[in-house]
Structures are given as structure tokens and as C-alpha cells.
Amino acid sequence: MADKSPMLQQPVISIRISDELRLRLETLKEIMAAKSGEPVSTSEAAKQLLESSKEERLEFVNLLSEPTDSLVKIRGKVDAKLPLSQAEWTLVAYYCQQGAELFANTGQTEVSFESLAGILEAFLAVYGIVSKQRKRSPMAPYLLTNLPSERQTEAKPSEEIANDDVRRAVNRTIHTLKNATSETPRPIHTARLLYMILDNEKFLNIEKLNEALRPYWPILWRVCARGHYLRHGQPLTDSAFWGPDFRLGNRGPLPSFQEGEYRLEFHRGPETEFSVWLLFPGRFALQYPLYDYPRIAELRTILERLELRDTLIFWEGRYFLASTWLDEEEKVGVEFRSRDSGIALTFHHDDWEAIKSLFRRGWQAPEVRRLWDALAREYGEL
């Protein structure tokens, strides 16, 4: 006769936790999910927090609980030529991963090939330190899963994959990225490598880590700031950086430019931002304003990248839609629409070329370039 005795169950323990600890657990869940791509339960996060004895991990969780403030302070340390801790570099790498992977389903909003190559070069610099500390990193097989596959390692058992296999695959990917065309697929998951190695390895010499990563700071920061903006919807504003020279002093008018019947004007905003106004000819004298960095940046990208070589070439960005068409003179023009307002504009070929020329001239002006570069520090690569 079958045993009908009830099965023993694991006891369920219910405890109250503080809001601060709850925030830490939610942050740790976000970190773990970013690695695995799968949702993580609160109990799983709590188990890892209890089992973790790494001071760097706890510091990283604390930094990520207030990411905007943490990243602004990190940028300030780098500006002051101070070294960063491993946890601080890990936070930068984490947001580089976010910057590469968020909104990656739309080709026009993806991170650049140049930036992906730079992140991989930074990874190689760090991986060189790991290779000196141990002959084979146990992470090597997992690192390869985030790189484009190659025949030389596909048939290898995971226990035989060595550091040289990882370096070869990364170098091959860097070569592809540096010689990419508009049709080349972006291996966006390669941005995970730097974050994973910094989060899982222990670096005994923090000076060596800073020496390895410091040359790549400009690229890492622009993708990190991009990731922060895409993740949280706000720039990494640093009021101390702008100072009286930007906000209170030097408040003269910004330049304006004329190209045929079109006019481009720049206006200062109430704080650090500035707006761009495109003035159209004709009886209604339409004025088309752009008030913030992300939209201005996307319009500049469309003007530079949308090729007028054929009809029915489409652009699908975060803020604008565009497509090419054939005008009455058998020249390729552009139909342009704002996602926010729904305003649609139709440009003939010569009109579009005039506006391209206006924007190129505008960004050659020193004061416009100065303000734009300062805003790029806060928004990153958009």
C-alpha cells in the first residue's frame, strides 16, 4: 500500500524589511536581470545579497540605488583626475550596456559602431589584467556567448575555451565594427563583456585598472550617459560644471544663418539648454522650433545619414519619421513627420540640401559647438 504520509515542506519565513533594504533588493534584481535577461525574484536577490561577501558588489548596489547622483560624482572625479574604484567603473560599464541594448530594435536609434568597438577595446585592456592574474578565466565560455560565433571555437568544449579564444573573437569583432557599413548588423550584446568582467573579477591593483580604462573614458562616458538617459529619461546635469560663465555670464545672442529662403536661429534656454528654430519661406512664414538636445540630435543625424540616392528609403527614429520620394524634377526629396505633434513637412531635393547646409554651418559656430559639447556630456550619444 502506498505511503499516504504528507510530504515535508520547507518552512516559509516572512520578515519585515526596511525601505532602504527593499530598495537595495530591487536594485540587485535589476543587476541580476541585466546579466541573465530573465526576471529575478526578490528571494533570489536576497539570497545573493546574503551570500555575497564582496565589498565591491555592495558598493555597486549602493551606487546604483542613486544612479544619477553617483554618475555625476564619478564624472567629477575623472575631471579632477582622481582614480575610480572598481565598483564605480562597474557602474559606468553597466550603463554602457544599457546604452547599447536599449532601443536597439530601431536601426536609426542604435549605438554607433565606433562606440561598440571602443567598449570592446576597453574590455581587452581589462581582460589583459585578468589574464596576468590567472591563465584561464572561468568566465571565458560565457563571454564568448555574447560575441559573434566563429568556427574555431564553436566545436570546442567549454572547459577548453581559453583566454586567447576570447581575445581572438573580440579582435575579430572589433575589426568588423571598424569596417562596418550601414548594412552590418550591430552586435549590441558585446557591450556586456566589460560590465561582466568588472562585476565578477577581483582586481588586486586598482591603479592598474584605472590605467587600463582611463584612455577609453570619452567613449565609455558617452555611451554611459546615453544609457542613463534612455533608462531614466533625464540627463546627467552638473550645475557646478556650467558655472557662471555658462548660465549667468556670456549671455549674448547666439548666431543665425541664412541659406536661400531658409533661416536657422539659435536661442538660449532658461538654464543650460538652447533651442533651434528653422524658419520657412512663404506666405505663412512657418517657424519650426526644436527645444531639447535629444530631438535636435536626432534631426542632425537624419540630415547627415538619410541618403537621397533612391525613393522609399525610410527613417524610423525615436522622435521623427522620414522617407524619400521623387519630386516633379525627378530629384529625390524627403517627407518628414514629428512623432510627438504629428506635424508633417514635405521637402523638395533642393530644400532639403539647403537645410542640411544650414545645420552644418550652424554647428561650425564656436559658441554653438561649445554649448553642444557641454550638453553632450549630460545626454551622451543620442
C-alpha positions in Angstrom: 0.0 0.0 0.0 1.3 3.4 -1.0 2.6 5.6 1.8 0.0 8.4 2.2 2.1 10.4 4.7 2.2 14.0 3.8 5.4 15.4 2.2 7.5 17.6 4.3 7.6 21.2 3.1 10.3 23.8 3.5 9.3 26.4 6.1 8.3 29.8 4.8 9.8 32.6 6.7 8.2 36.0 6.5 10.1 39.1 7.7 9.7 42.8 7.6 12.4 44.8 5.8 13.2 48.4 5.8 12.5 50.6 2.8 16.3 51.0 2.4 16.9 47.3 2.2 13.9 46.9 -0.1 15.4 49.4 -2.5 18.8 47.5 -2.4 17.0 44.3 -3.3 15.1 45.9 -6.1 18.4 47.3 -7.4 20.1 43.9 -7.1 17.2 42.3 -9.0 17.8 44.8 -11.8 21.5 44.0 -11.9 20.9 40.2 -12.0 18.2 40.6 -14.7 20.6 42.6 -16.9 23.0 39.7 -16.9 20.6 36.9 -17.5 17.9 38.6 -19.5 15.3 36.9 -17.3 13.2 38.3 -14.4 14.6 37.7 -10.9 12.5 37.2 -7.8 13.1 39.2 -4.6 14.0 35.9 -2.8 16.8 35.2 -5.3 18.1 38.7 -4.9 18.1 38.4 -1.1 19.9 35.0 -1.3 22.7 36.5 -3.4 22.9 39.6 -1.1 23.3 37.3 1.9 25.8 35.1 0.3 27.9 37.9 -1.2 31.0 38.9 0.7 32.3 41.2 -2.0 32.6 44.8 -0.8 32.7 45.9 -4.4 29.3 44.3 -5.0 27.7 46.1 -2.0 29.3 49.4 -3.1 28.0 48.8 -6.6 24.4 48.2 -5.3 24.6 51.4 -3.3 25.9 53.4 -6.3 23.1 52.0 -8.5 20.4 52.9 -5.9 21.0 56.6 -6.8 22.5 56.4 -10.3 22.2 60.0 -11.4 24.0 61.4 -8.3 26.6 58.5 -8.5 27.4 59.1 -12.1 27.7 62.9 -11.8 30.2 62.3 -8.9 32.1 59.8 -11.0 32.4 62.2 -13.8 33.6 64.9 -11.4 36.3 62.5 -10.1 37.5 61.8 -13.6 37.5 65.6 -14.4 39.7 66.0 -11.3 42.0 63.2 -12.5 41.2 61.1 -9.4 41.1 57.3 -9.7 37.8 55.4 -9.7 37.0 52.3 -7.6 36.2 49.0 -9.2 32.5 49.5 -8.3 32.5 52.9 -9.9 33.9 51.6 -13.2 31.4 48.8 -13.0 28.6 51.3 -12.8 29.9 53.1 -15.9 30.1 49.7 -17.7 26.6 48.8 -16.6 25.1 51.9 -18.1 27.2 51.3 -21.3 25.4 48.0 -21.6 22.1 49.9 -21.2 23.1 52.4 -23.8 24.0 49.7 -26.3 20.9 47.5 -25.8 18.0 49.9 -25.2 16.0 50.9 -28.3 18.1 48.6 -30.3 15.1 47.4 -32.3 15.2 50.5 -34.4 18.3 50.8 -36.6 18.4 54.6 -36.5 18.5 54.7 -32.7 21.2 52.1 -32.2 24.6 52.9 -30.7 27.3 53.6 -33.2 29.8 51.0 -34.5 32.6 53.2 -33.3 31.3 53.2 -29.7 30.8 49.4 -29.7 34.4 49.0 -30.9 35.7 51.3 -28.2 33.9 49.4 -25.4 35.4 46.1 -26.7 38.9 47.7 -26.7 38.3 48.8 -23.1 37.3 45.2 -22.3 40.5 43.9 -23.9 42.6 46.2 -21.8 40.9 44.9 -18.6 41.0 41.3 -19.8 44.7 41.7 -20.1 44.9 42.3 -16.4 42.7 39.2 -15.7 44.9 37.1 -17.9 48.0 38.1 -15.9 46.2 37.2 -12.7 45.2 33.7 -13.9 45.9 31.6 -17.0 42.2 31.0 -17.7 39.2 32.9 -16.6 36.3 30.7 -15.7 34.1 33.3 -17.5 35.7 32.7 -20.9 33.0 30.4 -22.2 30.2 32.7 -21.2 32.0 35.8 -22.6 32.1 34.1 -26.0 28.3 33.6 -26.0 27.9 37.4 -26.3 30.2 37.6 -29.4 29.5 36.7 -33.0 30.2 33.0 -33.4 33.3 31.7 -35.1 34.1 28.2 -36.4 37.4 28.0 -34.4 35.6 27.9 -31.0 32.2 26.6 -31.9 33.3 22.9 -31.7 35.4 23.4 -28.5 34.1 22.0 -25.2 33.6 24.9 -22.8 36.3 23.6 -20.5 38.9 24.0 -23.3 38.0 27.6 -24.1 40.9 29.8 -23.1 41.7 33.5 -22.7 43.3 33.5 -26.2 40.0 32.3 -27.7 38.2 35.3 -26.2 40.8 37.8 -27.3 40.8 36.4 -30.8 37.0 36.6 -31.1 37.0 40.2 -29.6 39.7 41.4 -32.0 37.8 39.9 -34.9 34.6 41.7 -33.8 36.5 45.0 -33.4 37.8 44.6 -37.0 34.3 44.0 -38.3 32.9 47.1 -36.4 35.7 49.4 -37.7 35.0 48.3 -41.2 31.2 48.2 -40.9 28.7 49.5 -43.5 25.1 50.7 -42.9 24.0 47.1 -43.6 26.3 45.5 -41.0 24.4 44.0 -38.0 25.3 45.6 -34.7 26.5 43.0 -32.1 25.0 45.0 -29.3 25.4 42.3 -26.6 29.2 42.7 -26.9 28.8 45.7 -24.6 28.0 43.3 -21.8 31.6 41.9 -21.7 33.1 44.9 -20.0 30.3 45.0 -17.4 30.5 41.3 -16.7 34.3 41.2 -16.2 34.3 44.2 -13.9 31.4 42.8 -11.9 32.8 39.3 -11.5 36.6 39.5 -11.3 38.6 40.9 -8.4 41.3 43.4 -9.4 44.1 43.4 -6.9 45.7 46.6 -8.2 43.2 49.4 -8.7 45.8 51.6 -10.2 46.4 49.1 -13.0 42.6 49.0 -13.6 42.5 52.8 -13.9 45.5 52.9 -16.2 43.8 50.3 -18.4 40.4 52.1 -18.6 41.3 55.8 -18.5 42.2 56.1 -22.2 38.7 54.9 -23.1 36.9 57.2 -20.8 35.5 59.6 -23.5 33.8 56.6 -25.4 32.7 54.9 -22.2 31.2 58.1 -20.8 29.2 59.0 -24.0 27.6 55.5 -24.1 27.1 55.5 -20.3 25.3 58.9 -20.4 23.2 57.6 -23.3 22.3 54.6 -21.3 21.3 56.7 -18.3 19.2 59.0 -20.4 17.4 56.1 -22.2 16.9 54.3 -18.9 15.7 57.1 -16.7 14.7 59.9 -19.1 16.9 62.6 -17.7 20.4 63.9 -18.4 23.3 63.9 -16.1 23.3 67.6 -15.3 26.1 69.0 -13.3 25.4 72.6 -12.2 28.9 73.0 -10.9 30.3 72.3 -14.4 28.3 75.0 -16.1 29.1 77.8 -13.6 28.5 81.5 -14.1 30.2 81.5 -17.5 27.5 79.4 -19.0 24.4 80.3 -17.0 24.9 83.9 -16.0 27.8 85.3 -17.9 28.3 85.3 -21.7 24.5 85.7 -22.3 24.8 87.4 -25.7 22.7 86.4 -28.7 23.6 83.2 -30.5 24.3 83.3 -34.2 21.7 82.8 -37.0 22.3 81.6 -40.6 20.6 82.1 -43.9 20.6 79.6 -46.9 18.4 80.8 -49.8 15.0 81.4 -48.3 15.6 79.3 -45.2 16.9 80.7 -41.9 18.3 78.9 -38.9 18.3 80.6 -35.5 19.7 79.5 -32.1 18.2 80.7 -28.9 19.4 80.2 -25.3 17.1 78.4 -22.9 16.2 79.3 -19.3 19.0 77.1 -17.9 21.7 75.3 -19.9 19.7 74.2 -22.9 19.3 76.1 -26.1 16.7 75.8 -28.8 16.9 75.7 -32.6 14.4 77.5 -34.8 14.0 76.7 -38.5 12.2 79.5 -40.4 10.5 78.6 -43.7 9.7 81.0 -46.6 6.2 81.6 -47.9 3.1 83.4 -47.0 2.6 81.7 -43.6 6.3 82.1 -42.6 6.3 78.9 -40.6 8.6 78.6 -37.7 9.6 75.1 -36.6 11.2 75.0 -33.1 13.2 72.2 -31.5 13.6 72.7 -27.8 15.8 69.9 -26.4 19.1 68.1 -27.1 17.6 64.6 -27.9 15.3 65.9 -30.7 17.9 68.3 -32.1 20.5 65.5 -32.1 18.1 63.2 -34.0 17.3 65.8 -36.6 21.0 66.4 -37.2 21.5 62.6 -37.6 18.7 62.4 -40.1 20.1 65.3 -42.1 23.5 63.6 -42.3 22.6 60.0 -42.7 19.3 59.9 -44.7 20.7 59.1 -48.2 18.9 60.7 -51.2 20.0 58.0 -53.6 16.6 56.4 -54.2 12.9 56.6 -53.2 11.3 54.8 -50.4 14.2 54.9 -48.1 12.7 55.1 -44.6 14.0 56.5 -41.3 12.3 55.5 -38.1 13.7 57.2 -35.0 12.5 57.9 -31.5 11.1 61.3 -32.3 10.9 61.6 -36.1 9.8 59.6 -39.2 11.2 60.3 -42.6 11.1 58.8 -46.1 12.3 59.7 -49.6 10.2 60.5 -52.6 10.6 61.6 -56.2 9.7 65.3 -56.9 8.5 66.9 -60.1 12.0 67.5 -61.3 12.9 63.8 -60.9 15.0 64.5 -57.9 14.8 62.7 -54.5 13.1 64.7 -51.8 12.1 64.0 -48.2 8.8 63.6 -46.3 9.3 64.4 -42.6 7.0 63.9 -39.7 7.2 64.5 -35.9 6.0 61.6 -33.8 5.1 64.0 -30.9 3.0 66.6 -32.8 2.2 64.8 -36.0 3.3 67.8 -38.0 4.4 66.7 -41.5 6.6 68.6 -43.9 7.5 67.8 -47.5 10.8 68.9 -48.8 12.0 69.0 -52.4 15.5 68.0 -53.0 17.0 71.5 -53.1 15.1 72.5 -50.0 16.5 69.5 -48.0 20.0 70.3 -49.2 19.6 73.9 -48.1 18.6 72.8 -44.6 21.5 70.4 -44.4 23.8 73.2 -45.3 22.3 75.5 -42.6 22.8 72.9 -39.9 26.4 72.2 -40.9 27.2 75.9 -40.8 25.4 76.3 -37.5 27.5 73.7 -35.8 30.7 75.2 -37.0 30.0 78.3 -34.9 32.3 78.2 -31.8 29.6 79.2 -29.3 27.1 76.7 -30.6 29.7 74.0 -30.6 30.7 74.9 -27.0 27.2 74.7 -25.7 26.5 71.5 -27.7 29.6 69.7 -26.4 28.7 70.6 -22.8 25.2 69.1 -23.4 26.7 66.0 -24.9 28.4 65.4 -21.6 25.0 65.1 -20.0 23.0 63.2 -22.6 25.7 61.1 -24.2 25.5 59.6 -27.7 21.9 60.1 -29.0 
